[in-house]
């Protein structure tokens, strides 16, 4: 290989690095060179200058540089203000669009002391600003630095006169958000368009701010606006405006109008929520198709109600953009009504002190597990047993620990003490119309033209209702279910007491124990009578027994089973398992109740209480004190309870009273505090979870297929209003209106009339 082929044709790595450093140094030296020719608006945040003389000196130091730039770049210098004006116009346009969008929102709260909102203020807000004057944040002493290292200074609020004296520039306002200064009186009270940036988009050329402020405060427009501001403020201070009386009457009338409008909107929300009706349609505009029930009711009221009629007129004529008919206002009012209901319920629970929790779970239409929360307590004001709904809880962890954690967090959010909580886990019959049903099926079979329907009706009439075994089964299930249903309806009552529940369940177990021995024979007799009336043979169908070859390792067939009749087979394999399963389930529930009877049983009735001797009563009181003890604290004193119950035995010995009646009697007497507590705790124990089951019917009405995306907060609000509407009727709607107004500054101004 020749030596020429080994000559390097590109720079070495060192040369490349050296060249890169040289280029970076050159670029760094040229950085910011254009800033001498173009002035840019600053959006950053930094510190402020503190001395006025320092600012003047900085301006003086840059005078020569500025003149040199003007000498060589006159064209750029002449158009600088035009460039700034275009930038300011664009920024102002964007800001105006954003502010307009914000103002159209019902929940927007403008800061009337912020200059960026002054262009859109109505006359009422302008009057408030004129009377109160500009608001100056004294904590802001230094502003952000711009590209020329200049910044706003609180020293600009002070004007230095020729003789060294100072005076306050009360009219000067600094916006921290925009990093600009404004003239308060010129921006608010200007007539027509003023050229000064202080009266329009604001000024932030900190290099020339002193000159601009001096020119502005000596201008004729500024002096005129200052005089107008002074006169208006003086008239407000003396309360001597020309239309003072008329203005007050107008404000009072306007205030009452808005309160009446809000009251009617609340009534519409209450009506729809109470009757489980949907609020919205496919659009949210008045007098359009499919705009929903809420706007439909507004349109209906506008036909005859003068208040809503005037409100709708203002909306349709674009006289107001504040209508309070939007979805966000609907949700807010729903939440306010539900919160008021929950407040009243939790207030009663806290007064009662003792409560129990009833829970049950079910999936909703969106397959989300919902747990209904019901609180059972004794209302101390009326001595009634209450079971109140407090909402659906969104469940993600369905384990026992997961449910407990969700419940515990919810009770803490309601500020309820869980130490005082107690818990317990917890058509006309075909049999009476059998002949009529069979005749109807035969008629359908003969007259219907559809071959499928006719065939199925004929099959049901002859193979099912015409079968004696089917008749016996119908009679057995009728006896079982009708008896259970009778007791179940009684147990589902809200004021059902545990002593009554024990009595009912025990009676049901006794019924099934007897029915197990005699029920099948009685069902056979009843079935034979019905079969005779229907011209059906009262005999079971016999089936040929299938025989197969028995393998060498199989045991021989039980001779008893082989000799069983069809009747015995149905009794053993069908009737007895059904009855035994019912007895087993009821016995399990009865054992749970018996556990509470061991603790509270001596308080169930006046007869049980009066039948105890001193030793038995002492043992029962001691056992109850132990059961109600939490750590070192107990809700009752066993020895004091013993003394109270001895006196109580003498007072109610000749009376037939249940625990509820005894509690009322003890409360009237006022001298048995421990007994009163014991009976309140007894009555707090729930018997069933029927109240939670009833809440699920509302869940299916509220969260339907078309409303499956409803939020949890809205669902709870609507469910609370629908289930606890009796509490809602007692709430003062003036409090709801005041709460609604207090949540927003603009509402306060609108509804207060000031």
Secondary structure, 3 states (H helix, E strand, C coil): CCCHHHCCCCCCHHHHHHHHHHHHHHHHHCCCHHHHCCCCCCCCCCCCCCCHHHHHHHHHHCHHHHHHHHHHCHHHHHHHHHHHHHHHHHHHHHHHHHHHHHHCCCCCCCCCCCHHHHHHCCHHHHHHHHHHCCCCCCCCCECCCCCCCCCCEHHHHEEECCCCCEEECCCEEEECCCCEEEEHHHHHHCCCCCCCHHHCCCECCCCCHHHHHHHHHCCHHHHHHHHHHHHHHHHHHHCCCCCHHHHHHHHHHHHHHHHHHHHHHHHHHHHHHHCCCCCCCCCCCCCCCCCHHHHHHHHHHCCCCHHHHHHHHHHHCCCCCCCCCCHHHHHHHHHHHHHHHHHHHHHHHHHHCCEEEEEEEEECCCCCEEEEEEEEEEECCCCEEEEEEEEEEEECCCCHHHHHHHHHHHHHHCCCCHHHEECCCCCCCHHHCHHHHHHHHHHHHHHCCCHHHHHHHHHHHHHHCCCHHHHHHHHHHHHHHHHHHHHHHHHCCCCCCHHHHHHHHHHHHHHHHHHHHHHHHHHHHHHHHHHHHCCCCCCCCCCCCCCCCCCCCCCCCCHHHHCCCHHHHHHHHHHHHHHHHHHHHHHHHHHHHHHHHHHHHHHCEHHHHHCCCHHHHHHHHHHHHHHCEECCEECCCHHHHHHHHHHHHHHCCCCCCEHHHHHHHHHHHCCCHHHHHHHHHHHHCCCCCHHHHHHHHHHHHHCCHHHCCCCHHHHHHHHHHHHCHHHHCCCCHHHHHHHHHHCCHHHHHHHHCC
